[in-house]
Amino acid sequence: MKYLILLLLFVIPFQSCTTTRKMADNQQTSGHYRLYTFPSPQAPYTYDTQRFVRLAFISSNDFEGMIEPTTFPIKNRFKEARAIKVGGVAAMRSYLDILKDEYKNSMVYVDAGSFLNKTENHKRTIFLYNYLNVDVTSLGVNEFSLESKTGTSLKDYFASLTSKANFKIVNSNLFDLRTAKQINWKNINEYTIKKVNGIKVGFLGVLTTELAQKIPDGKINGMYIQNPPKSIITKANLLRRKGAQVVVLMANKGLDCSSQLALEEKIPAAKVNFYPSRSKHCDTYNSELYKTLKQIPPNTLDLVITSGEKSKVANFINGYPVIQNPGEGNYLSRAELYYDLKHNTIDQAKTMIHQPVQLCHNFLKDSQDCYTGEDYDNQEVIPATFLGKDVLIKEIPN
């Protein structure tokens, strides 16, 4: 029985989410290989295409207007101008193009909120999110903390910013005390439904009640954050009645699933890796997301995408697949769901939660990644690849 359990851990699809032969190869105090880069072609996953429909959810969170990449100069004795670059819109577009080529019409790109910087690049970020072909995004703490140089109200300023957005912006639990109704802001949707690979996918976006403590006074006067579990249940049921076959939740508060394991293994949190079904290292103490997922009935949701934590999550939490990454334009998260046309539901046994992808412009040759948490002086730099394709960095439009 012991050996059967060990065997199952390596053959169940949603468990196989590493870029190395052994996850422990990266979970060590020094040295690693291909940390969150997936440079090789993805192994094909065979399934009955007559019965199942694949849905590939690619997501970002906490982008915070980080348009430009982060640059790490490489010191060397010849004083050559070499550097590792990570993240930014140009890299996001290159990786998204590769993912689109991989998944075709099965792919949908979602942002879980806090995509705007609090003080700058607001219009530029909206323009570039159109360039990235974002499908749906949610409101996060940053969107309620914007500073307008014109002195207009947050509601009017946000409406002007988003007037040319080609993507849907969702919030499902912000209540206007003056009208006793869900907020009715221009360009903000209570929910949205998008057809993906022939399947109707409904999207909700909720704010946690603790969000109000992080927003400057006066930004949400007259508004009330409704109970998240109740709002999720009500709106998810509404989406199902409107024909949504799959329901995805975007939440502005996530989990920390890295710190505890990093402490135990004595490694940086950035090097933590784990199997999606093993969630014992996630910090669920006083977690509003964890409490929320415990309070909603099974099968209310099919996927949860979160923001608000600088931590990676690729786990099943209370039976729900949850994805999240450290944000700031440096990562994309990825999950594959398979809709069963016979039983009209997601087959969770087929769900694959991948580790986040780090957006490398180029690689350090020895490690084949762009992790800079260790000494990389004098190392050789090579072009980055992702899923067997070259990462082609193009200039972003003005």
N, C-alpha and C positions, 0 to 999 in steps of 0.2 A: 504493500500500500504506500509506503514511504516513497519508493522509487516511482510509482505511478503518479503521485502528486507532483514530484519534481519534474517528471516528463511533461505533465499538463501545463506547468508554469512556462514551458518553453514553446508550446505549440498553440496555445490559445491566441488568436490573432491580436486581441487588444493588449496583450502583454509584450509583443515584440516591437519595442520602441527604442532601440539603441543604435548608435552609429559605430559601435565597436563590437568585436566578438563577445566581449564580456563587459558588462556595465562597470565592473570593478576596475577595469583598465583606466578609467578616468577618475575614479574616486580614490585618489591617493594624494599624499601631501605634496609630491612633486612629480612632474611627468604626466603626460596624457596623450591621447591620439584622437583626432577627429572629434573634438568636443562640440557637439551640436552643429555640425556642418553638412552631413549627408552628401559627400561629394560624389558617391557612386550611384549608378542607376538604381531606382527603387525596384526591389524584387516584385514581380507581378503577383497579384493576389487574385486567384481564380474564384469565381462565384457564378451561380446560375443567373445569367443576365436576363433570362425570361421571367424569373421570379423576383429578383432583387434589383433595386435601383440605388446606385452609389451617390452619396452626397458628400462633397469634400468642403469642409468649413475651414477657411484660412482666416486668422484673426490677428489684430493688433490691439494694444491697450496702452494707455498712458503715454501716447506719442508726444504730447506736451509741446507741439510745434517745433520738434527737433528736425528741422529740414536738412541741415548739413551733417555730414558724417563726423565722427570723432577720429582724430588722427593721432597715431602713436609713432613718433620718430624712432628709427632704429639706429642706435649708436654703433659706429664701427671705426676701425683705425684709419680707414681711407677717407673718412668724413664725407661719405656719399650721402646724397639726399634721398634716403629710402625711408619708407614708413608703412605701417599697417593702418588701413582705414576700415572703420566699422560703422554700419548703419547709415541713416539718412534716406531721403526720398529716392535718390538715384538707385541705391542698392535695393530698396523695397520694390521699386518698379521692375528691376531685373529679376529678382526672385519671384515676384508675382507672375511675370511673363512665363518663367519656366514652369511654375505650378499650373498656370492656365494651359500650357501645352501638355502637361502631364494629365490633368483632370478634365480638360475640355469643358463641356457644358454642365459637368457635375459640380463645378467649383462656384462658391460664393465667398466674397470677402467682406468680413464684418469687423467693425471697430467697437470696442467695449467702453469707450468714453475717456474723458480727459485728453482729448486729441488736440485741444488748443492750448497754447502758452497763455499764462495769465495776463501778460503785459504786452506782448508783441507778436508780429507775424500772423495776426488773425486772418486777414483777407488772403494772404499768401498761402496759408495752410488750407483754407477752404478750396482755393484754386488747385492746389496740388493734390488734395484728396479726390477731386474730380479727375485729375491726371492718373491717379492710382486706381481709378475705377472702383472706389469703395461702393458697396451696395447698401449697407445699413450701418448706422452708428448710433450710439446711445449717449445720453448726457452724463458727465462725470463731474467731480468736484471743480475742475478747472473751468468748465463752462459756466459755473455759477460764481466764479471769482474774477471774471474779466474786468479789466480796467479800460473804460472808454475815454478817449481824449476829448470827445465832443460833449461829454456830460449828459448824454441821453440815458434813459433808463436801461437796465439790463435787458428787459423784454424787447424794447425797440432796437437796441444796438444789436442783439442777437438776430433779430429778424432781418436787419439790413445786411449783416454778415453772411447769412445763409440764403439770401435771395437767389443766388446763382448756384447753389449746391445741387449737384446731380444725384445725390444720394439721399436716402431717407434718414431722418433724425427722429429717434423714438424716445418717449418717456411715458410710462404707464401708471405712475402713482404719485404725481404731484398735483395737489388739490388747491384750487383757488378759493380762498375763504370768502371773497366778495361775491362770487357767483354761485358758490356751493357746487361747483362742477370741476371736473378734470381741467387743468390749465388749457387754455385755447390760444397758444402762441402761434404766430405765423411761422410756417415751415417746420413745426414740431408735430409729430404724429403720436397718437395714443398707442398705436401698434401699426404694424404693416405686414402684408403678405406678399411674398415673392415666389414665383414659380421657378424651381431649380431642377433641371433635368426631368421636367414633367411633373414634379412633386410640389405641392403648395406648402411653402415653409412660412410659418408665422413667427414674428419677432416681437418680443417684449423688452422693455428697458426699465429697471427699477432703481430707485435711490434708496439707500439705507437711512434709517432715522438718525444715525450718528453723523450723517453728512452735514446737518445743520450746524453742528459744533465747529466745522472747519470752514464755513463760509463767512466772509466778513459781514458785520452788521449792516442791515439795510438791503442786502442783495436778494433776499427771498421774503421780504415783508409781505404779509397778506397771503402767503402760500404755506401749505401744510403737506408734509411727507406722509402719505397714508401707509398703513400697516403693510409691509412688503409681502408676507405670506398670503394675506387675504387678497391683495391686489393681484398677485401671481395666479392664484386659483381662479379668481373671477375672470381675469383677462385671458388666461389660457383656455378656459371653457368657452369663452366668447369666440376666440380664434378657431377652436375646433368646430363650433356651430357655423362659422363662416367658411368652413371648408379646409382649414389648415390641417394637413396630414402630419406635419412635424412642427413642434414648437420649440423655439430657442429663446433662452433668457440671457439678457445682458445686464449685469449688476455692477454697481459702482464700488463695491467693496468685496475683495477676494479673501484669499487665505495665504498663510505663510507655510509652505510645505518644504522649505529648505533649511531653515535655521537649526532645527533640532538635529537633523541628520548630519549637517555640517559640523555641529559641535561634537557629536558622538564620534564621527570619523576624523575629526581634527583637520578638516579641509575647508577651503573657501566655499561659500554658498553657491557660487557660480559653477562649481564642479559637481554639485549634487546630481545624482541620477537615481531613478527608481522605477519600479514596475507600477503601472497605473492602478492595479487592484490593491496595492499595499499603501494604505493612506494613514497608517498609524503615526507617521512623523509629521503630519499636518497639524498645525496649531489650531485646534477647534475650541480651545478654552475662551469663552466669551466672544466667539466669532458670530457675528450677526448672520453671515451667509450660512454657516453650519446650522444655526438655529432655524433659519428660514427653510432650508432644505429638509430639515427634520419635521417641520410643521405642514408641509404640503404632501398630498397623497401620492403614492407611487404612480409613475407614468404621466404625471402632470406635464413634465417637460421631457425633452429629448437631449438637450445639450445646454450647458451653462458656460458663458464666456464672461470673465470678470476683469475688473480693473481695480486700482487703488492700493495694490501691494507690489513692492519691488521684489517679487519672488516668482519662480516658475511653478506652475501647477499643471500636471498632466495625470490626473487621478479621477477615480470614481469616488465621489463623496455622497454618502447616503444613497448609493445606487445611481447617482447622476454623474455623467461624464463632465468634468470641469477642466477648462483650459485657461491659462493665464501665463504671461511672461513678464520679465522685468521692465519692458517698455522702453521709452525714450527713443523709439525708432531703430532699436538695435536687434529686434527679434520679430519673428512671426510664429504664431502657434498654428497647430494643424490637427484636425480630427476628421476621421472618415466614418460616416454612418451609412447603414444599409437598410433601405426601406423594403419591407416584405409585402409584395403586392397580394399575396395570398391571404395574409392575416391583417393587412392594413395597419402595420405598426413597424417601428424600428426594431430590428433584431439586434439586441444589445450584445449578444455573444459574438457578433461580427464587428462590433465597434472597435476602431483602432484610434487610440489617443497617442499621437507621436510626441516626442520631446520637442521643445521649441527649436526653431532654426535660428542660429545667429547669422546676421547679415554681413558677411565678410566681403570686402572689395577684393582682397587678396589673402593668400595664406602664408603662414610661416612654414617653410618646407618640411621641417622635421616633424611637426605636429599635424600638418594639413588642416589647420584652423586659424582663427585670428584671436585666440585667447591671449590676453596680455597681462595676466595676473602673475606670471612667472618671468624670470630673466629671459629676454629675447634679444639682447645685444649681440651684434655680429651675425645674426641668423640670416639665412638666405630667404628671399621672398619669391613666391611663385603665384601664377594666376589662380583665382578661386574657381571652383566648379561646384555645381549643385545638381543632384539627381542625374549625374552623368553629362551635364551641359555646362558650357562656359558661362560664367557670370559676366555679362557685358554691361559695363557701367556707361551710361549715356548722360549727356548734359540734360538737366531738367529744364523745362520751358520757363520763360519769363512771364 
